[in-house]
Amino acid sequence: MGSSTLIGEWSRQFAELVEDLVCVCREGRIVWINGAGHRLMTGTAPGAPLLVGRAFRDLVHGDYRDIVDMGLGVLADDGGAMPLLMQALDGRVIEVELKASRVAPSPPSILSGDEDGEAVLIHARDVTERARAVANLLESEHRYRNVVEMSLNLIFVVQDDRLVVVNGTARKLLGGDRPEDLLTGGFADLVHADYRDIVDLGLEALAAEDGVLPLKMVGLDAAVHDMEVRVIPFGSHGFMIEARDISDRMRSAEALREREARLQGVLDTVAEGIVTADERGVIQSVNPAAERLFGWQRNELVGRNLSVLMPTRYAAYHDGHMATYHGGGPPKSFGRTRELEGLRKDGSVFPIELSLAEMRIGRSRLYTGVIRDITQRKRAEEAMKRYNEELETHVRERTEELRALSRQSESILESAGDGIVALDNDGLITVANPAAAEMLGWRREDLPGKDAAGVFRYGDGRRCGRPVPVRAALRRGMFHDSTELTLLRRDGGTFEAEYASAPIEDNGTRSGAVVLFRDISERKKAEGRLRVAATVFDTTAEGIAVCEADGTITTVNPAFATITGEDAAALVGRSVGEVFGCGAFDQGVMLEALAAEGHWVGEQWSCRPRGEEYASRIAASAVPSEDGEETLRQFVVVVNDITQRKRDEERIRYQANYDALTGLPNRALFLDRLEHGVAAARRSGATLGLMFIDLDGFKAVNDTLGHEAGDDLLKGAADRLRKCVRESDTVARLGGDEFTIIMDNVEGRPGAAIVAQRIIRTLEVPFDLGGREGRVSASIGIALFPADAADCEELLRNADTAMYAAKAQGKKNHQFYEPEAAPEAEAAPA
């Protein structure tokens, strides 16, 4: 192995041991890269040659490609390390510290590749903190000044809010022939007035933004330039600002869309409704607050005319007013706030405060309306006008009384449930009553002399702790009629308060002000609970009705109307008994139970107006009275539709007690009825007859004509048996071709014999089985209670014995139970 080959292999192994990116480039393209560099730029283990053959500039972030485009050789000649942003194949942005050096063309090695020609060795170290890279950039200012000056982007360096570096591109674009022409002020001086608010947030805030920010900058010649700006912090008070001219319309439009996306978040959080429409009055967008104000969803409003949000008297001339303005008429509605009326989706009209603004995009116009619901203010204005007059009178009286140290005034202050605080013209507290001190968390004796701005603090969330502008109100004579706000206690706790202030005047001269406030936290909580209860009332699947003590319905929820099949409005004013009256419902019984026990529960079948039957479970509960009296004044009825459950129960009960083929009672129901019949006969002393009937010849019909014909014969036999007995008697099928008949109050053996002969004659008539004839006869065994048995089991056994005796006599006959014939009957063939 030659020395050059040995050196090449050694250098390759050494480079693979390095944890940083090491690569060799020739003519700007990568010819070799180590494993650490492959992992850094692809996120995968070394394998397929994903990077060999790529241009090195493709791995450099777009903001830094201008530096690389000067040539890797230039970076190598510079000699030092420089900070750079690289971008991996998966999109990750990597901050690196990069060094480049030229490699002689021979001998061939890892440092020069296998081809002839000069190569550049690049060593890049991943540095995680941009601040370090920027600080290194500033520390190497002299070294990289040429690079900054050659940059095609505008470069500014700000130190302690002053511009200290402006590169040549910035001077050329903004009109400064000399560096000092642009260094006389701060960066904000170069920003257009429309964007000054963004810069006023502070460069720290802009540096925290991901990506670039759109701005308009103004040159010394007053020319306006659209820019993309990136702010990079370094050091303790320094920032580097890189700006790119994006005056091209497409890039400006993209920057505008990004800015609108950021502003949309603000629009979605403001309390005022914001509606945007085009010049035809067609709604383009609404924010969530506008949805809440008007009761519409965004997708319901977009594309509709603004008139849908206006009462008829405004909508009638709105389009004409817009046409007049577009035709050159004066802008009567812009630049000022107007009080109008809005129309909600449910048809209700409410007062609004409207501010209009116009925005032109090319030849198109967009109009934005900022809408505030002033319903509460309007309601309060009328009521508070009289209240203010009374309050002013009271304040004047109390001021005079305070100056005279009136005992009556002291008594009022001491006993008042509202907080009362008197201030002088400097905003210092002169008097505070106990309620005010308690609500604000101060000792009463500590309040006099305190600055009201330090005592009255309000707000919640990020705004929490702001002082109420008492001094400004006193200075300007601005007082609150009545408003609701969140006040802070001294310990940092908060409470909802109703707040009002008024001047204290002495002979026409204002000597201070009085502040009145009250804790409305419980009222707010109660309002919240009522909203939750109303939601549950409207959405629950159970029907609910609120009724007066006499059963008159006053309120129903949608589920109650659905279950009863009535219109909700039609139910109000009717009685519960009338609504459920088509069933077995007894309103009197329910009202008696409510008065005595406070609750009542029942189940019944009722009818809807269209005649449809439904089953319901009705539960009624008395509403406790506020004064604790037990007299029934109101009650609540809760209704559940149990129709399906009742029908399922009936079906299950039928299937458990009736034969599926013939519809006759099965063995279970037969035994139950037999037990009841025996018990009734024992009580009344009457005679109960029991017949066991076996169809002679049925097996032959079943075997010759088939099971379907046999089933038809059984159903026909069941019908004939029912016709042979009274409705009060029970005909049952025990299984196969065995039937039984229970006869109540039978007239002894003669009466039973008449029925038996009737059955034999009826069954011997041929059956029509689908065009074929089926013939059977009947063997009937009869036992009577109490003559032949003492209980059900014995009666069953003896009737069965008598039936076998009939079969032994040649079939087609009936036999009564005879004890002496029992052994022979049991031995008879079936």
C-alpha positions in Angstrom: 0.0 0.0 0.0 1.5 3.4 -1.1 1.9 6.3 1.2 -0.8 8.4 -0.6 -3.3 5.5 -0.4 -2.4 5.0 3.3 -2.9 8.7 3.9 -6.3 8.7 2.1 -7.6 5.7 4.1 -6.4 7.2 7.3 -8.0 10.5 6.6 -11.3 8.8 5.6 -11.4 6.8 8.9 -10.5 9.9 10.9 -13.3 11.9 9.3 -15.8 9.1 10.1 -14.8 9.4 13.8 -15.7 13.1 13.8 -19.2 13.8 15.3 -19.5 16.9 13.1 -20.5 17.2 9.4 -17.4 16.7 7.2 -17.8 16.8 3.4 -15.7 17.4 0.3 -17.2 19.5 -2.5 -15.9 20.0 -6.0 -17.5 22.7 -8.2 -20.1 23.3 -5.5 -21.3 19.7 -5.4 -20.8 17.1 -2.7 -18.4 14.2 -3.7 -18.1 12.7 -0.2 -19.7 13.1 3.2 -19.0 11.4 6.5 -21.6 9.3 8.4 -22.3 12.0 11.0 -23.0 14.5 8.2 -25.3 12.0 6.5 -27.3 11.5 9.8 -27.5 15.2 10.5 -28.9 16.2 7.0 -31.1 13.1 6.3 -32.1 11.9 9.8 -31.2 8.3 8.7 -28.3 6.0 9.2 -25.6 6.1 6.4 -26.7 3.9 3.5 -28.0 5.0 0.1 -26.0 8.0 -1.4 -28.8 10.5 -0.8 -26.4 13.5 -0.6 -23.5 12.6 -2.9 -23.9 14.6 -6.2 -26.2 17.3 -4.6 -25.2 21.0 -4.7 -24.0 22.1 -1.3 -26.2 25.2 -1.6 -29.3 22.9 -1.6 -28.5 22.1 2.0 -28.2 25.7 3.0 -31.2 27.6 4.3 -32.7 30.1 1.8 -31.8 33.1 3.9 -28.1 32.2 3.7 -27.7 30.9 0.1 -26.5 34.4 -1.0 -23.4 33.8 1.0 -22.8 30.4 -0.4 -23.5 31.6 -4.0 -20.3 33.8 -3.7 -18.4 30.5 -4.0 -17.1 28.0 -1.5 -13.6 29.1 -2.4 -14.4 32.6 -1.1 -15.5 31.1 2.2 -12.3 29.0 2.3 -10.2 32.1 1.6 -11.9 33.9 4.5 -10.4 31.3 6.7 -12.4 31.7 9.9 -15.6 30.0 11.3 -18.9 31.5 10.5 -22.5 30.9 11.6 -24.9 29.5 9.0 -28.4 28.0 8.8 -28.6 24.7 7.0 -31.8 22.8 6.1 -32.0 19.0 6.2 -33.9 16.9 3.7 -36.8 16.5 6.1 -37.1 20.3 6.4 -35.4 20.7 9.8 -33.4 24.0 10.1 -30.0 23.4 11.7 -27.7 26.2 13.0 -24.1 25.4 12.4 -20.6 26.9 12.8 -19.0 26.3 9.4 -15.3 26.3 8.3 -14.1 25.8 4.7 -10.6 25.2 3.4 -9.2 24.4 0.0 -7.6 21.0 -0.6 -4.8 20.5 -3.1 -5.7 18.4 -6.1 -3.1 15.6 -5.4 -2.4 13.1 -4.1 -6.0 11.7 -4.3 -7.5 11.2 -0.8 -10.6 11.7 1.2 -9.7 15.4 1.3 -9.8 15.8 -2.5 -11.8 12.9 -3.8 -10.7 10.5 -6.5 -10.9 13.0 -9.3 -8.5 15.7 -10.4 -9.1 19.3 -9.6 -9.2 21.5 -6.6 -11.8 20.6 -3.9 -13.1 22.4 -0.8 -13.3 20.6 2.6 -16.2 21.8 4.7 -16.5 21.2 8.4 -19.9 22.2 10.0 -20.6 21.9 13.7 -24.2 21.8 14.9 -24.7 24.7 17.4 -28.1 24.7 19.2 -28.3 28.3 20.2 -28.8 31.0 17.6 -27.8 33.6 20.1 -24.4 32.1 20.3 -24.1 32.0 16.5 -25.2 35.7 16.2 -22.9 36.7 19.1 -20.1 35.0 17.2 -21.1 36.9 14.1 -20.9 40.2 16.0 -17.6 39.2 17.6 -16.4 38.6 14.0 -17.9 41.8 12.7 -14.7 43.0 11.1 -14.1 39.6 9.5 -17.6 39.3 8.0 -18.2 43.0 7.2 -17.4 42.3 3.6 -19.9 39.5 3.5 -22.6 41.8 5.1 -21.8 44.5 2.6 -22.0 42.1 -0.3 -25.3 40.7 0.9 -28.2 41.3 -1.5 -30.5 41.7 1.5 -30.7 44.7 3.8 -28.8 44.2 7.0 -29.2 46.3 10.1 -27.6 45.9 13.6 -29.4 47.5 16.5 -27.7 48.0 19.8 -29.6 49.6 22.8 -32.4 50.7 20.4 -29.9 52.6 18.1 -28.8 51.6 14.6 -25.1 50.9 14.6 -24.6 49.0 11.3 -26.4 49.5 7.9 -25.0 47.6 4.9 -24.7 48.9 1.4 -27.9 47.3 0.1 -29.9 49.1 2.7 -28.2 52.4 2.0 -28.8 51.9 -1.7 -32.5 51.1 -1.3 -33.3 53.6 1.4 -31.3 56.5 -0.1 -28.3 56.8 2.3 -25.1 57.6 0.4 -23.1 57.4 3.6 -23.6 55.0 6.5 -24.2 57.8 8.9 -27.2 59.0 6.9 -29.2 56.2 8.2 -27.6 55.9 11.7 -29.1 59.1 13.1 -32.2 57.3 14.6 -33.7 54.0 15.5 -35.0 51.2 13.3 -38.6 52.3 14.0 -37.9 55.6 12.2 -37.5 53.6 8.9 -40.8 51.8 9.4 -44.0 53.0 7.7 -46.5 54.6 10.0 -49.1 51.9 9.2 -46.7 49.3 10.7 -45.2 51.3 13.5 -47.5 49.6 16.0 -45.9 46.3 15.3 -42.4 47.6 15.8 -43.6 49.4 19.0 -44.2 45.9 20.5 -40.4 45.7 20.8 -37.7 43.9 18.9 -37.8 41.1 21.6 -41.4 40.3 20.6 -40.5 40.4 16.9 -37.5 38.1 17.5 -39.8 35.6 19.1 -41.9 35.3 15.9 -41.3 32.2 13.8 -40.3 32.9 10.3 -40.2 36.4 8.6 -42.5 39.4 9.2 -44.0 41.6 6.5 -43.3 45.3 7.0 -43.3 48.5 5.0 -40.2 50.7 5.2 -39.8 54.3 4.1 -36.5 55.6 2.5 -35.0 59.0 3.0 -36.7 60.0 -0.3 -40.1 59.0 1.2 -40.4 56.0 -1.1 -42.3 53.0 0.5 -40.9 49.5 0.2 -42.5 46.2 1.1 -40.2 44.0 3.1 -39.8 40.6 4.7 -38.0 41.1 8.0 -36.3 38.6 10.4 -35.1 39.8 13.8 -32.3 37.9 15.4 -31.3 38.6 19.0 -27.7 38.6 20.2 -25.9 39.7 23.3 -27.9 41.4 26.0 -29.4 44.3 24.1 -28.5 43.7 20.5 -30.4 42.6 17.4 -29.6 41.9 13.8 -32.4 42.7 11.4 -32.3 41.2 7.9 -34.8 42.6 5.4 -35.6 41.5 1.9 -37.4 43.7 -0.7 -40.6 41.9 -1.7 -42.2 44.6 -3.7 -43.2 42.1 -6.3 -47.0 41.9 -6.1 -47.3 38.1 -5.7 -44.9 38.1 -2.8 -46.6 41.1 -1.3 -49.9 39.4 -1.5 -48.5 36.3 0.2 -47.1 38.5 3.0 -50.4 40.2 3.4 -52.2 36.9 3.8 -49.8 35.8 6.5 -50.4 39.0 8.3 -54.2 38.6 8.0 -53.8 35.0 9.4 -52.1 36.4 12.5 -54.6 39.1 12.9 -57.5 36.6 12.5 -56.6 35.3 15.9 -57.2 38.8 17.4 -60.5 39.1 15.6 -61.7 35.8 17.0 -61.1 36.9 20.6 -62.5 40.4 20.6 -65.8 40.9 22.4 -67.2 43.1 19.6 -68.9 41.5 16.6 -67.0 42.1 13.3 -68.7 41.6 9.9 -67.0 42.1 6.6 -69.0 42.6 3.3 -68.1 43.4 -0.3 -69.4 46.4 -2.2 -72.6 44.6 -3.1 -73.4 44.2 0.6 -72.7 40.4 0.5 -71.2 39.1 3.8 -67.7 37.8 3.4 -66.8 36.9 7.0 -68.0 37.2 10.6 -66.1 36.6 13.8 -67.4 34.4 16.7 -68.6 37.4 18.6 -70.9 38.4 15.7 -72.2 34.8 15.6 -73.2 35.1 19.3 -74.7 38.6 18.8 -77.0 37.6 15.9 -77.6 33.9 16.7 -76.4 32.8 13.2 -73.6 30.4 12.4 -70.7 31.7 10.2 -71.6 29.3 7.3 -75.2 30.5 7.4 -74.3 34.2 7.0 -71.4 34.1 4.5 -72.8 34.8 1.1 -76.0 36.5 2.2 -76.8 40.1 2.0 -76.2 42.4 5.0 -80.0 43.1 5.1 -80.5 39.8 6.9 -79.0 41.4 10.0 -81.2 44.5 9.8 -84.8 45.3 10.7 -87.0 46.0 7.8 -86.9 49.8 8.1 -83.1 49.8 7.8 -82.9 47.0 5.2 -85.3 48.9 2.9 -82.9 51.7 2.1 -79.5 50.1 2.8 -78.8 48.9 -0.8 -79.8 52.3 -2.1 -77.5 54.1 0.4 -74.6 51.9 -0.8 -75.4 52.6 -4.4 -75.4 56.3 -3.8 -72.0 56.1 -2.1 -70.5 54.1 -4.9 -71.9 56.6 -7.3 -69.9 59.4 -5.7 -72.1 60.3 -2.7 -70.6 61.5 0.6 -69.4 58.9 3.1 -72.0 59.6 5.7 -71.4 56.5 7.8 -67.6 56.2 7.9 -65.3 57.5 10.6 -68.0 57.8 13.3 -70.0 55.6 15.6 -73.7 55.2 15.1 -76.4 53.7 17.2 -78.8 51.5 15.2 -80.7 48.3 15.6 -79.8 44.7 14.7 -82.0 41.7 13.8 -81.2 38.3 15.3 -82.0 35.0 13.6 -84.9 34.5 15.9 -86.5 37.8 14.7 -85.7 39.8 17.9 -84.4 43.3 17.4 -81.8 44.7 19.7 -79.8 48.0 19.9 -76.3 48.1 18.5 -73.4 50.6 18.3 -71.8 50.4 14.8 -68.5 51.7 13.5 -67.7 51.3 9.7 -64.4 51.2 7.9 -63.6 50.9 4.2 -60.7 49.0 2.7 -59.7 49.1 -1.0 -58.0 46.1 -2.6 -57.2 47.1 -6.1 -60.5 48.2 -7.6 -62.6 46.2 -5.1 -63.9 47.5 -1.8 -64.4 45.7 1.4 -66.4 47.2 4.3 -65.9 46.2 7.9 -68.4 46.8 10.6 -67.5 46.7 14.3 -70.7 45.9 16.2 -71.3 46.2 20.0 -74.5 45.0 21.7 -75.7 48.0 23.8 -78.9 46.4 25.0 -77.9 46.5 28.6 -76.7 50.1 28.2 -79.9 51.2 26.6 -82.0 49.4 29.2 -79.9 51.0 31.9 -79.9 54.5 30.4 -83.6 55.0 31.0 -83.6 53.4 34.4 -80.4 54.9 35.4 -81.4 58.4 34.4 -83.8 58.5 37.3 -81.4 56.6 39.4 -78.6 59.1 38.7 -80.8 62.0 39.6 -81.7 60.3 42.8 -78.1 59.3 43.3 -76.9 62.8 42.7 -79.4 64.1 45.3 -78.3 61.4 47.7 -74.7 62.2 47.1 -75.2 65.9 47.7 -77.2 65.1 50.9 -74.6 62.7 52.1 -71.8 65.2 51.3 -73.5 67.8 53.5 -74.1 65.3 56.1 -70.5 64.1 56.0 -69.3 67.6 56.4 -71.6 68.1 59.4 -70.6 64.7 60.8 -74.2 63.7 60.8 -75.1 60.7 62.9 -77.7 59.7 60.4 -75.0 59.6 57.6 -72.7 57.5 59.8 -75.6 55.1 60.5 -76.3 54.7 56.8 -72.6 54.2 56.0 -72.3 51.6 58.8 -75.3 49.6 57.9 -75.3 49.9 54.1 -74.8 46.5 52.3 -73.2 48.3 49.3 -69.6 49.6 49.4 -69.5 53.4 49.7 -66.2 55.2 49.3 -65.7 59.0 49.2 -62.7 60.6 47.4 -61.2 64.0 47.2 -60.2 65.7 44.0 -56.8 64.2 44.2 -58.2 60.7 44.2 -57.5 60.1 47.9 -60.0 58.2 50.0 -61.6 60.3 52.6 -64.4 58.0 53.9 -65.1 54.2 53.4 -67.9 52.3 55.0 -67.4 48.8 56.6 -69.0 47.0 53.6 -66.4 48.6 51.2 -63.5 47.7 53.5 -64.7 44.1 53.9 -65.3 43.6 50.2 -61.9 45.0 49.2 -60.1 43.2 52.0 -58.8 46.2 53.9 -59.1 47.3 57.4 -61.4 50.3 57.5 -59.0 52.5 59.4 -56.3 51.9 56.8 -58.3 53.2 53.9 -58.5 57.0 54.6 -55.6 58.8 52.9 -55.0 55.9 50.5 -54.8 56.5 46.7 -57.9 55.0 45.2 -55.9 53.8 42.2 -54.1 51.5 44.6 -57.2 50.2 46.3 -59.6 49.9 43.3 -57.9 47.4 41.0 -59.8 45.4 38.4 -59.5 42.9 35.5 -59.0 39.2 35.1 -56.6 37.0 33.2 -53.7 39.0 31.7 -55.4 42.2 32.5 -55.7 41.4 36.1 -54.5 44.1 38.6 -55.0 47.3 36.5 -55.9 50.3 38.6 -59.3 51.9 38.0 -58.5 55.3 36.4 -60.0 57.3 39.3 -57.7 60.4 39.0 -58.3 60.6 35.2 -62.1 60.4 35.8 -61.9 63.2 38.4 -59.7 65.4 36.2 -62.0 65.0 33.2 -65.3 64.8 35.1 -66.0 61.4 33.7 -68.1 59.2 36.0 -69.6 55.7 35.6 -73.4 55.5 35.8 -73.3 51.8 36.4 -71.1 49.1 35.1 -70.1 45.6 35.9 -66.4 44.6 36.4 -64.1 42.2 38.2 -62.6 43.9 41.3 -59.5 42.7 43.1 -59.3 42.3 46.9 -56.1 43.3 48.7 -55.1 39.6 49.0 -55.4 39.1 45.2 -58.8 37.4 45.3 -61.4 38.7 42.9 -65.2 39.2 42.9 -67.8 40.4 40.4 -69.0 43.8 41.2 -71.6 46.4 40.1 -69.7 49.8 40.1 -70.9 53.4 39.9 -69.4 56.8 40.6 -70.7 60.3 40.9 -69.3 63.8 41.7 -69.6 65.4 45.1 -70.5 69.0 44.6 -70.5 71.9 47.1 -72.4 75.0 45.9 -71.7 74.0 42.3 -68.0 73.2 42.9 -66.9 69.6 42.7 -65.0 68.7 45.8 -64.5 65.0 45.0 -66.5 61.9 44.1 -68.3 59.0 45.7 -67.9 55.4 44.5 -70.7 52.9 45.2 -70.2 49.2 44.5 -71.8 45.9 45.5 -70.7 42.2 45.3 -72.8 40.5 42.6 -70.8 37.2 42.6 -73.7 35.1 43.9 -76.1 36.7 41.4 -73.6 35.8 38.6 -73.3 32.2 39.9 -77.1 31.9 40.1 -77.4 33.2 36.5 -74.9 30.5 35.4 -76.8 27.8 37.3 -80.1 28.9 35.7 -78.4 28.7 32.2 -77.3 25.1 33.0 -80.7 24.1 34.3 -82.4 25.6 31.2 -80.1 23.6 28.9 -80.8 20.4 30.8 -84.6 21.2 30.7 -84.5 21.7 26.9 -82.3 18.8 26.0 -83.2 15.9 28.3 -85.0 12.9 26.8 -87.5 12.8 29.6 -90.7 14.9 29.3 -90.9 17.5 32.0 -93.9 19.7 32.8 -94.2 22.3 35.6 -97.7 22.6 37.0 -99.7 24.7 39.4 -101.2 23.1 42.5 -104.5 22.4 40.7 -102.7 20.5 37.9 -102.7 23.3 35.3 -99.6 23.1 33.1 -97.4 26.3 33.0 -94.3 25.1 31.2 -93.2 22.0 29.2 -90.0 21.0 27.6 -89.7 19.7 24.0 -89.5 16.0 25.2 -92.8 16.3 27.0 -94.5 17.6 23.8 -92.9 14.8 21.8 -94.0 12.0 24.1 -97.6 13.2 24.4 -97.8 14.1 20.7 -99.0 17.6 21.5 -97.7 21.1 20.5 -95.8 22.7 23.4 -97.8 25.9 23.2 -101.1 23.9 23.2 -100.2 22.1 26.3 -99.8 25.3 28.4 -102.9 26.1 30.3 -104.3 22.5 30.2 -104.5 20.1 33.1 -102.4 17.0 33.5 -105.5 15.0 33.9 -106.7 16.2 30.5 -103.4 15.3 28.8 -103.4 11.8 30.2 -107.1 11.4 30.6 -107.8 8.9 27.8 -106.2 6.2 30.1 -106.7 5.2 33.7 -105.0 8.3 35.0 -106.7 9.9 38.0 -105.5 13.4 38.6 -107.2 13.6 42.0 -105.3 10.6 43.3 -102.0 12.1 42.2 -102.8 15.5 43.8 -103.7 13.8 47.1 -100.5 11.9 47.1 -98.5 15.0 46.4 -100.2 16.9 49.2 -99.6 14.1 51.7 -96.2 12.6 50.7 -94.7 15.1 48.2 -94.4 12.6 45.4 -96.4 10.1 43.2 -95.4 7.5 40.6 -97.6 5.6 38.2 -97.7 3.8 34.8 -100.5 3.8 32.3 -101.5 3.6 28.7 -102.6 6.9 27.1 -103.6 8.2 23.6 -101.9 10.8 21.5 -104.2 13.3 19.5 -103.9 11.1 16.4 -105.2 8.0 18.3 -101.8 6.4 18.7 -101.5 4.5 22.0 -98.4 4.9 24.2 -97.4 3.7 27.6 -95.8 6.1 30.0 -94.2 6.2 33.5 -95.4 9.3 35.2 -93.5 10.6 38.3 -94.7 13.8 40.1 -92.8 15.7 42.8 -93.9 18.7 44.8 -91.7 21.8 44.5 -90.7 23.0 48.0 -91.8 26.5 48.7 -89.3 29.2 49.6 -91.0 30.0 53.0 -90.8 26.3 54.0 -94.6 25.8 54.1 -95.9 22.3 53.3 -98.8 23.6 51.3 -98.7 22.3 47.7 -98.2 25.3 45.3 -96.3 23.8 42.3 -95.2 20.4 41.2 -93.1 18.9 38.5 -94.2 15.9 36.3 -91.5 13.8 34.7 -92.7 11.4 31.9 -90.9 8.5 30.3 -92.1 6.7 27.2 -92.2 3.0 28.1 -94.3 1.8 25.2 -91.6 -0.5 23.8 -90.9 -2.0 27.2 -94.7 -2.7 27.8 -95.1 -4.3 24.4 -92.0 -6.5 25.0 -93.4 -7.6 28.3 -96.8 -8.4 26.7 -95.1 -10.4 24.0 -92.9 -12.4 26.4 -96.0 -13.0 28.7 -98.0 -14.3 25.6 -95.1 -16.6 24.5 -94.8 -18.0 27.9 -98.5 -18.9 28.3 -99.9 -19.7 24.9 -99.2 -22.5 22.3 -97.5 -21.1 19.2 -99.4 -23.3 16.8 -103.0 -23.2 18.0 -103.1 -20.0 20.1 -104.5 -22.1 23.0 -103.2 -21.8 26.6 -100.1 -24.0 27.0 -99.3 -26.3 29.9 -98.1 -23.5 32.2 -101.2 -21.3 31.8 -103.4 -24.4 31.9 -101.9 -25.4 35.3 -102.3 -21.9 36.6 -105.9 -21.7 35.6 -106.6 -25.2 37.0 -105.2 -24.1 40.4 -107.4 -21.0 40.4 -110.4 -23.1 39.3 -109.9 -25.7 42.0 -109.5 -22.9 44.6 -112.6 -21.2 43.4 -114.6 -24.4 43.4 -113.4 -25.2 46.9 -114.5 -21.8 48.2 -117.9 -21.8 46.4 -118.7 -25.5 46.8 -119.3 -25.8 43.0 -118.2 -28.7 40.7 -115.1 -28.3 38.5 -114.8 -30.7 35.5 -111.5 -31.6 33.8 -111.3 -33.4 30.4 -108.3 -35.0 28.9 -108.7 -35.4 25.1 -106.5 -37.5 22.8 -107.0 -37.5 19.0 -107.3 -41.0 17.7 -105.8 -41.5 14.3 -103.8 -38.3 14.3 -100.5 -40.2 13.9 -101.8 -41.8 10.7 -102.7 -38.4 9.2 -99.4 -37.0 10.2 -97.5 -39.9 8.6 -99.5 -40.1 5.4 -100.3 -36.5 4.6 -97.3 -34.8 6.2 -96.5 -32.6 9.2 -97.9 -29.5 7.6 -101.3 -31.3 7.1 -101.0 -32.5 10.7 -100.5 -28.9 12.0 -103.5 -27.7 10.0 -105.6 -30.5 11.6 -104.4 -29.5 15.1 -105.4 -25.9 14.5 -108.8 -27.0 13.1 -109.4 -29.3 16.1 -108.5 -26.4 18.5 -111.1 -24.1 16.8 -113.8 -26.9 17.0 -113.0 -27.5 20.7 -113.4 -23.8 21.5 -116.8 -23.8 19.9 -118.0 -26.8 21.9 -117.5 -25.1 25.3 -118.5 -21.8 27.1 -116.3 -18.7 26.9 -115.6 -19.1 30.6 -114.2 -22.6 30.1 -110.5 -23.1 29.3 -109.4 -25.2 26.3 -105.6 -25.9 26.4 -103.1 -27.9 24.4 -100.6 -29.9 26.5 -98.5 -31.0 23.5 -98.8 -33.3 20.5 -102.4 -34.3 20.0 -103.4 -34.0 23.7 -105.9 -31.3 24.7 -107.6 -30.5 28.0 -110.7 -28.6 29.0 -111.4 -27.0 32.3 -115.2 -26.5 33.0 -116.3 -24.2 35.8 -119.6 -24.9 37.6 -120.3 -28.0 35.5 -123.6 -29.8 36.4 -122.0 -33.1 37.5 -121.5 -36.1 35.3 -124.6 -35.4 33.1 -123.4 -31.9 32.2 -119.9 -33.1 31.5 -121.2 -36.1 29.4 -123.2 -33.7 27.2 -120.1 -31.6 26.4 -118.0 -34.8 25.8 -120.5 -36.2 23.2 -120.6 -32.8 21.5 -116.8 -32.8 21.2 -116.8 -36.4 19.8 -119.4 -35.6 17.2 -117.6 -32.4 16.2 -114.2 -34.0 15.8 -115.3 -37.0 13.8 -116.4 -34.7 11.0 -113.6 -35.0 8.3 -111.1 -32.1 8.1 -110.3 -30.4 4.8 -106.5 -30.4 4.7 -105.6 -28.5 1.5 -107.9 -30.5 -0.8 -107.2 -33.8 1.1 -109.4 -35.3 3.8 -108.2 -36.0 7.3 -110.2 -38.1 9.8 -109.7 -38.4 13.6 -111.8 -39.3 16.6 -111.5 -38.4 20.3 -110.9 -40.5 23.4 -112.0 -38.4 26.4 -111.2 -38.9 30.1 -113.2 -36.9 32.7 -112.6 -36.3 36.4 -114.6 -34.0 38.6 -113.6 -31.9 41.6 -114.3 -32.6 44.5 -116.0 -35.9 43.7 -113.0 -37.6 42.1 -110.0 -35.7 43.6 -108.9 -33.6 46.6 -106.4 -31.3 44.7 -105.1 -30.4 41.3 -102.5 -33.1 41.0 -104.9 -35.8 41.9 -107.5 -34.3 39.5 -104.9 -34.3 36.6 -103.8 -37.9 37.3 -107.4 -39.2 37.5 -108.5 -37.4 34.3 -105.5 -38.9 32.5 -106.4 -42.3 33.9 -110.0 -41.9 32.6 -108.7 -41.0 29.1 -106.7 -44.2 29.0 -109.8 -46.1 30.0 -111.7 -44.5 27.1 -108.9 -45.7 24.7 -109.2 -49.1 26.2 -112.9 -49.2 25.4 -112.2 -48.9 21.7 -111.6 -45.2 21.4 -114.2 -42.6 20.1 -115.9 -42.5 23.5 -115.7 -40.8 26.9 -115.1 -42.3 30.3 -115.5 -40.9 33.8 -112.9 -41.7 36.4 -113.7 -44.9 38.2 -111.2 -45.9 41.0 -111.7 -49.6 40.4 -110.9 -49.2 36.7 -107.6 -47.3 37.2 -105.2 -50.3 37.1 -106.7 -51.6 33.9 -106.6 -48.1 32.2 -103.0 -47.7 33.0 -102.3 -51.0 31.3 -104.3 -50.1 28.2 -102.3 -49.5 24.9 -101.9 -45.8 23.8 
